[in-house]
Amino acid sequence: MISSSRPADPKTAPTTTGGPAGSTALVLTTAQLPAEVRTGRCQCGDITYEVAGIPDDPHLCSCEHETRISGGPAVLWVGFRKDTLSWTGPGGEPTWYATWPTLRRGFCPRCGTHLISVADGSDMIMVTGFSLDDRSGTDPVGHSFRDEAVLWMTVALGPVPSLDYGPGTSANGA
């Protein structure tokens, strides 16, 4: 389970400011605020997860791996720090499948929902955007492998949100 408590650190400890006689106001820095926790799940609900933080690099991907796995023209990926991920459902972790020598995908073995992409050596994980219960702040900012997208798909996004590192990957591992 993700914990939002942090050890006291003099650089990030709350400070007080003087107010009217006898009163003080607590001032928190951004680093001290609890990270926003989001939940997600597969279709059947057997595999559920939590991630924390601000969504990073939400983007569509139309590489061959994504279109085959999803059965659709693109997948929406949203990044979060790997150390904020916890599996919370009765099914535990998903089943893993390597789609590239350095990239694993997690899916529910019961219903088949594709949930996560993890690249070796990355501090980030990418979750499928539509597995999130709250998709606010996940509008895609780019479209990787857009040159592989089906011709009838029109996307008004920048071509690449970050550098591509091979089929089915971006800098953040999707």
C-alpha positions as CSV (number, residue, x, y, z in Angstrom):
1,M,0.0,0.0,0.0
2,I,1.2,3.5,-0.8
3,S,2.0,5.6,2.2
4,S,1.9,9.4,2.0
5,S,3.8,9.9,5.3
6,R,7.3,11.1,5.1
7,P,10.1,11.2,7.6
8,A,10.9,14.6,9.1
9,D,13.6,16.3,7.1
10,P,14.8,19.8,8.1
11,K,14.8,20.9,4.4
12,T,11.2,19.8,3.9
13,A,9.7,20.0,7.4
14,P,6.7,22.2,7.8
15,T,7.4,25.7,9.0
16,T,5.3,28.1,10.9
17,T,4.8,31.8,10.3
18,G,3.9,34.4,12.8
19,G,0.4,35.7,12.7
20,P,-1.7,37.7,15.1
21,A,-0.4,37.6,18.7
22,G,-0.4,34.0,19.9
23,S,-1.3,32.3,16.5
24,T,0.8,30.6,13.9
25,A,0.0,29.3,10.4
26,L,1.4,26.0,9.1
27,V,3.2,26.3,5.7
28,L,3.8,23.2,3.6
29,T,6.0,23.0,0.6
30,T,4.9,21.0,-2.5
31,A,7.3,18.1,-1.5
32,Q,5.4,17.8,1.8
33,L,1.9,17.5,0.3
34,P,0.6,13.9,0.1
35,A,0.9,12.5,-3.4
36,E,-2.4,12.2,-5.3
37,V,-3.3,8.5,-5.3
38,R,-5.2,7.0,-8.3
39,T,-6.7,3.6,-8.6
40,G,-7.1,1.4,-11.6
41,R,-8.3,-2.1,-12.5
42,C,-8.9,-4.7,-15.1
43,Q,-12.4,-5.4,-16.6
44,C,-13.3,-8.1,-14.1
45,G,-11.8,-6.3,-11.1
46,D,-9.5,-9.2,-10.1
47,I,-6.3,-7.1,-10.7
48,T,-6.4,-3.7,-9.1
49,Y,-3.7,-1.2,-8.5
50,E,-2.8,2.2,-7.0
51,V,-0.3,4.7,-8.3
52,A,0.6,8.1,-6.9
53,G,1.7,11.4,-8.3
54,I,1.0,13.6,-11.3
55,P,0.4,11.7,-14.5
56,D,3.5,11.9,-16.7
57,D,3.8,11.8,-20.5
58,P,0.2,10.7,-21.4
59,H,0.4,9.7,-25.0
60,L,-1.1,7.5,-27.7
61,C,1.0,4.7,-29.2
62,S,0.2,3.0,-32.5
63,C,3.2,0.6,-32.7
64,E,2.5,-2.9,-33.9
65,H,2.7,-4.3,-30.3
66,E,0.0,-1.9,-29.0
67,T,-2.4,-2.5,-31.9
68,R,-2.1,-6.3,-31.6
69,I,-2.4,-6.3,-27.8
70,S,-5.4,-3.9,-27.7
71,G,-7.1,-4.8,-31.0
72,G,-7.5,-1.1,-31.6
73,P,-5.6,1.7,-33.5
74,A,-3.8,3.0,-30.5
75,V,-3.3,2.7,-26.7
76,L,-3.3,5.6,-24.3
77,W,-0.3,5.3,-21.9
78,V,0.1,7.3,-18.7
79,G,3.4,7.4,-16.7
80,F,3.8,7.2,-12.9
81,R,6.9,6.6,-10.8
82,K,7.5,2.9,-10.4
83,D,8.0,3.1,-6.6
84,T,4.4,4.4,-6.2
85,L,2.8,1.3,-7.8
86,S,1.1,-1.3,-5.6
87,W,-1.2,-4.2,-6.5
88,T,-4.3,-4.1,-4.3
89,G,-6.8,-6.6,-5.7
90,P,-7.5,-10.3,-4.9
91,G,-5.6,-11.4,-8.1
92,G,-2.3,-9.8,-6.9
93,E,0.1,-8.9,-9.7
94,P,-0.8,-9.4,-13.3
95,T,0.6,-12.0,-15.6
96,W,3.7,-10.7,-17.4
97,Y,4.5,-11.0,-21.1
98,A,7.7,-9.7,-22.7
99,T,7.0,-7.9,-25.9
100,W,10.6,-6.7,-26.4
101,P,13.8,-7.9,-24.8
102,T,13.7,-5.0,-22.2
103,L,9.9,-4.5,-21.9
104,R,7.3,-6.4,-20.0
105,R,3.5,-6.0,-20.2
106,G,1.1,-6.9,-17.4
107,F,-2.3,-8.3,-18.1
108,C,-5.1,-9.9,-16.1
109,P,-5.0,-13.7,-16.6
110,R,-8.7,-13.9,-15.9
111,C,-10.2,-11.3,-18.3
112,G,-7.2,-10.4,-20.5
113,T,-7.2,-6.7,-19.8
114,H,-3.8,-5.1,-20.6
115,L,-2.8,-2.9,-17.7
116,I,0.8,-1.9,-17.5
117,S,4.1,-1.6,-19.3
118,V,7.5,-1.8,-17.5
119,A,10.8,-1.1,-19.2
120,D,14.0,-2.6,-17.6
121,G,16.0,0.1,-15.8
122,S,13.3,2.7,-15.9
123,D,12.1,4.6,-12.8
124,M,8.7,4.9,-14.5
125,I,5.9,2.6,-15.3
126,M,3.2,3.2,-17.9
127,V,-0.4,2.2,-17.2
128,T,-3.1,2.0,-19.8
129,G,-5.0,5.2,-19.5
130,F,-8.4,3.6,-19.6
131,S,-7.6,1.2,-16.8
132,L,-7.5,4.2,-14.5
133,D,-10.7,5.0,-12.5
134,D,-9.9,8.8,-12.7
135,R,-8.6,9.9,-16.1
136,S,-8.4,13.6,-15.3
137,G,-5.1,15.1,-16.4
138,T,-4.4,12.2,-18.8
139,D,-5.3,13.8,-22.1
140,P,-2.6,12.7,-24.5
141,V,0.1,15.2,-25.4
142,G,1.6,13.2,-28.3
143,H,1.3,10.2,-30.5
144,S,4.3,7.8,-30.8
145,F,4.6,5.6,-33.9
146,R,1.9,7.7,-35.5
147,D,3.4,6.8,-38.9
148,E,2.3,3.2,-38.2
149,A,-1.3,4.3,-37.3
150,V,-4.1,3.2,-39.6
151,L,-4.7,5.7,-42.4
152,W,-8.3,6.5,-41.3
153,M,-7.2,7.6,-37.9
154,T,-6.9,11.4,-37.6
155,V,-5.0,12.6,-34.6
156,A,-4.3,16.3,-33.9
157,L,-1.3,15.7,-31.6
158,G,2.4,16.2,-31.9
159,P,4.1,13.2,-33.5
160,V,6.4,12.2,-30.6
161,P,5.9,13.0,-26.9
162,S,9.5,11.7,-26.2
163,L,12.2,9.8,-27.9
164,D,11.3,6.4,-29.2
165,Y,13.6,3.5,-28.1
166,G,12.4,0.8,-30.3
167,P,9.1,-0.9,-31.1
168,G,6.5,-0.4,-28.4
169,T,8.6,1.8,-26.2
170,S,9.1,5.5,-25.5
171,A,11.5,7.1,-23.0
172,N,9.1,6.2,-20.3
173,G,8.7,2.6,-21.2
174,A,5.5,2.3,-23.2
